[in-house]
Amino acid sequence: MSGTVTDLGEVQTIRRMLARLDPPVHPLTLPVGGDCAVGPLPPGEWDVALASDPVIQGVHFEWGSPPAGVGHKALGRVLSDLAAVGAKPLWALVNIVARPDQSVAWLEAFYDGLNRLARRHQCDLIGGDLARGADFQAHVFGVGITPKATALTRASARPGDVLFVTGELGGSRQGRQFRFEPRVAEGQWLRAQAGHSAAIDLSDGLATDVRHVLAASGVGARLRIHDLPVAAAAAKCGDDRPPWVHALTDGEDFELLFGVRPAQAATLAAAWRQVFQTPLWAIGELTDQPGQLEIQTAPAARWEIVSFTGFDHYATHA
């Protein structure tokens, strides 16, 4: 029987969701199913990386979106945060808010999307909770580890560092938001390399997220618009903004933005291409003008200071 959450009740609905998950890869002291799962951290010198993110109906997706894609996005957002510090994912907890008439079949498909992505990155889904609410929400809390004092940060950038970005940017609302691949392996590889600087994942848009690095490190940035990896979907957004503006501002790309010391940039980029199929692009440099973001729209064009940003939950959106 499928039915709704009300038909099955809280306990049976939770059991149905847990039944869709793989057995844990990382051993637990107290198993999945109680109010608290307990597991040992790996032995040795480790730091714990913690991240959480919500996915809310009407904000992060509209009703009618593919439930497996919504599940993928819910976990992917947290895995992307862990990737940005170079962490290896271990566990994730998922809190669900559902209407009384929520379809259990929809929830099962949602969990299938969660579980497929978790399996690829060996992140165990070890529990959570279910509560009643007016609209669907999923709140995911992730736990990862990094070797002690090696985590990538936003605060270690220097003027002159070369800025790199992975993948493609812009047009996420054309469906890419439900099928992006968090750059977990890439983040761990980057953490292990010498000569890197600050890093961040692109969730709110390049124009906003690069400013987080500028603020944390006390630097400025110059971005070459003609070098941005603009996704084909950015040209299909149905408005009068050029695709490169979408690449700067749309958000939900979940790619990595990071800096590399200029003397190591070419070597690191060459090594990257030996390891990963994920595209890597040099898109600009950091400057000694704190907080100042400049763009160049064509080769040899003058540099322009810009003030626009990406997504803001509390901004007024057209």
C-alpha positions in Angstrom: 0.0 0.0 0.0 1.2 3.5 -0.8 -1.3 6.1 0.4 -0.5 9.2 2.4 1.5 9.9 5.6 -1.8 10.1 7.5 -2.8 6.6 6.1 0.4 5.0 7.4 1.1 7.1 10.4 4.5 8.5 11.6 6.2 5.2 12.6 5.3 3.2 9.6 6.2 6.1 7.2 9.6 6.4 8.8 10.1 2.6 8.5 9.2 2.8 4.8 11.8 5.5 4.3 14.6 3.7 6.2 13.9 0.6 4.2 15.1 2.4 1.1 18.6 3.1 2.5 21.7 1.1 2.0 23.4 -0.5 5.0 26.0 1.8 6.5 29.5 1.9 5.0 31.0 3.5 8.2 30.2 1.4 11.3 27.8 2.6 13.9 27.9 2.0 17.7 24.1 2.6 17.9 22.3 1.7 14.7 19.9 3.6 12.6 16.3 3.7 13.9 16.5 5.3 17.3 16.4 9.0 18.3 20.2 9.2 18.0 22.7 7.2 16.0 26.2 6.9 17.4 29.4 6.1 15.5 33.1 6.3 16.2 35.4 8.7 14.3 38.3 7.1 12.5 41.4 6.9 14.6 44.2 9.4 14.2 44.4 13.2 13.8 41.1 14.4 12.3 38.9 17.5 12.3 35.2 17.1 12.0 33.4 19.0 9.3 29.7 19.8 9.9 27.2 21.2 7.4 23.4 21.6 7.1 21.0 22.9 4.4 17.3 23.0 3.9 15.3 22.3 0.8 11.9 24.0 1.0 8.9 23.7 -1.3 8.3 27.1 -3.0 11.9 28.3 -2.3 14.2 25.6 -3.6 11.7 23.7 -5.8 8.2 23.9 -7.0 5.5 21.2 -6.5 5.6 19.0 -9.6 9.4 18.8 -9.6 10.8 15.3 -9.8 10.9 13.8 -6.3 14.1 11.9 -6.9 15.7 15.1 -8.2 14.5 17.0 -5.0 16.1 14.3 -2.9 19.3 14.5 -4.9 19.4 18.3 -4.4 18.7 18.0 -0.7 21.8 15.8 0.0 23.8 17.4 -2.8 23.7 20.8 -1.3 25.3 19.5 1.9 27.8 17.3 0.1 28.8 20.4 -1.9 29.5 22.3 1.4 31.7 19.5 2.6 33.5 19.4 -0.7 34.3 23.1 -0.4 36.4 22.4 2.7 37.9 19.2 1.2 36.1 16.9 3.6 35.3 13.2 3.2 31.6 12.6 3.9 30.7 10.1 6.6 27.0 10.5 7.7 23.9 12.5 7.0 20.7 13.0 9.0 17.5 14.0 7.2 14.6 15.8 8.9 11.4 15.8 6.9 8.4 18.2 7.3 5.4 16.8 5.4 1.7 17.6 5.0 -0.8 15.1 6.3 -1.9 14.2 2.7 1.7 13.8 1.5 2.0 10.9 -0.8 4.3 8.1 0.6 5.2 7.1 -3.0 6.5 10.7 -3.5 8.6 10.3 -0.3 9.9 7.0 -1.4 11.1 8.5 -4.7 12.6 11.4 -2.8 14.6 8.9 -0.6 15.7 7.0 -3.7 17.2 10.2 -5.0 18.9 10.8 -1.7 20.2 7.2 -1.5 21.7 7.1 -5.0 23.8 10.2 -4.4 24.8 9.0 -0.9 25.9 5.7 -2.4 28.1 7.3 -5.0 29.9 9.3 -2.3 29.9 6.7 0.5 27.9 8.9 2.8 25.6 7.0 5.1 22.1 8.2 5.7 21.7 7.3 9.4 18.4 8.8 10.6 16.4 12.0 11.1 12.8 12.8 12.0 9.4 13.4 10.5 7.1 16.2 11.5 3.8 17.7 10.3 3.8 21.0 8.4 2.0 23.1 5.8 4.5 22.4 3.0 7.3 19.9 2.3 10.7 20.6 3.7 13.8 18.5 4.1 16.6 19.6 6.4 19.9 17.7 5.9 22.7 17.7 8.4 26.1 16.2 7.2 29.2 15.0 9.0 32.6 14.7 7.3 36.3 14.6 8.3 39.5 16.2 7.2 43.1 15.5 8.4 43.8 17.9 11.2 44.3 21.6 10.2 44.1 20.9 6.5 40.6 22.0 5.7 40.2 24.5 2.8 38.9 27.9 4.0 37.7 31.2 2.6 40.3 33.2 4.5 43.7 32.2 3.0 43.5 34.0 -0.4 46.3 36.4 -1.5 46.5 39.1 -4.1 47.8 37.6 -7.4 46.2 34.2 -6.8 44.7 32.7 -10.0 40.9 32.0 -9.7 39.7 28.7 -11.0 36.1 27.3 -11.3 34.9 23.8 -12.1 32.1 22.7 -14.5 29.5 25.2 -15.9 27.7 28.2 -14.5 24.2 29.6 -15.0 20.7 28.3 -15.9 20.4 26.0 -13.0 16.6 26.5 -12.9 16.4 24.8 -16.3 16.8 21.4 -14.5 20.5 21.4 -13.6 19.6 22.0 -10.0 18.3 18.5 -9.7 21.2 16.6 -11.3 24.4 18.5 -10.4 27.3 16.4 -9.1 28.8 17.8 -5.8 32.6 18.0 -6.3 33.5 15.8 -3.3 36.5 14.0 -4.8 37.7 17.2 -6.4 37.6 19.0 -3.0 39.5 16.3 -1.2 42.2 16.2 -4.0 42.5 20.0 -3.8 42.9 20.0 -0.1 45.9 17.6 -0.4 47.7 19.8 -3.0 50.4 22.3 -2.1 49.9 25.9 -3.3 46.2 26.3 -3.1 44.5 29.3 -1.5 40.8 29.9 -0.5 37.9 27.8 -1.7 34.1 27.9 -1.7 31.2 26.2 -3.4 28.9 28.2 -5.7 25.4 27.9 -4.2 24.2 31.6 -4.3 25.9 32.5 -7.6 29.5 33.4 -8.5 29.0 37.2 -7.9 27.9 36.6 -4.3 30.1 33.6 -3.4 33.3 35.2 -4.6 32.6 38.1 -2.3 32.5 35.8 0.7 36.1 35.0 -0.2 37.0 38.6 -0.7 35.5 39.5 2.7 37.2 36.6 4.6 40.6 37.2 3.0 40.7 41.0 2.6 41.3 40.9 -1.1 39.6 41.9 -4.3 38.9 40.0 -7.6 39.0 40.5 -11.3 36.8 38.1 -13.4 37.3 37.7 -17.1 33.7 37.3 -18.4 34.9 35.9 -21.7 36.6 33.0 -19.8 33.5 32.0 -17.8 32.2 28.5 -18.5 28.7 29.6 -19.3 26.2 26.7 -19.4 24.0 26.3 -22.5 21.0 26.4 -20.2 21.9 30.0 -19.3 20.7 31.1 -22.7 17.3 29.5 -22.2 16.1 31.4 -19.2 13.5 33.4 -21.2 14.5 36.9 -20.1 16.6 39.7 -21.7 19.7 39.2 -19.5 22.8 37.9 -21.3 23.9 34.3 -20.5 27.0 35.6 -18.7 24.9 37.5 -16.2 23.0 34.3 -15.4 26.4 32.6 -15.0 27.3 35.3 -12.4 24.0 35.5 -10.5 21.7 32.5 -10.9 23.2 30.3 -8.1 22.7 26.6 -7.4 25.6 25.6 -9.7 27.3 23.8 -6.8 30.7 24.0 -8.5 34.0 24.8 -6.7 35.6 28.2 -6.9 39.2 28.3 -5.6 42.5 30.2 -5.9 45.9 28.9 -6.6 49.2 30.6 -6.0 50.4 32.0 -9.3 53.6 30.0 -9.4 51.7 26.7 -8.9 48.6 27.5 -11.1 49.8 25.8 -14.4 51.2 22.8 -12.6 48.0 22.2 -10.6 45.8 22.7 -13.6 47.8 20.1 -15.6 47.7 17.6 -12.7 43.9 18.2 -12.3 43.3 17.2 -15.9 45.3 14.0 -15.4 43.0 13.0 -12.5 39.5 14.4 -13.3 37.2 14.7 -16.3 35.5 17.6 -14.5 36.3 20.7 -16.6 38.5 23.3 -14.9 38.7 27.0 -16.0 41.0 29.9 -15.0 38.6 32.9 -14.8 40.5 35.7 -13.1 42.8 36.8 -10.4 42.7 38.2 -6.9 43.8 41.8 -6.3 44.9 44.0 -3.4 41.7 46.1 -3.5 39.7 44.7 -0.5 36.1 43.8 -1.4 36.3 45.2 -4.9 34.9 43.0 -7.7 35.8 43.9 -11.3 34.8 42.3 -14.5 36.2 42.4 -18.1 33.6 41.6 -20.7 35.9 41.1 -23.6 39.7 40.7 -24.1 41.4 44.1 -23.8 38.2 45.7 -22.6 38.5 48.0 -19.6 37.8 46.6 -16.2 34.5 47.6 -14.6 33.6 47.7 -10.9 30.3 45.8 -10.4 28.0 45.8 -7.4 25.4 43.2 -8.5 25.1 39.9 -6.6 23.5 36.5 -6.9 20.7 34.9 -4.9 19.6 36.3 -1.5 16.7 34.7 0.4 15.6 38.1 1.7 16.1 40.2 -1.3 13.1 41.3 -3.4 13.0 39.1 -6.5 11.2 40.0 -9.7 
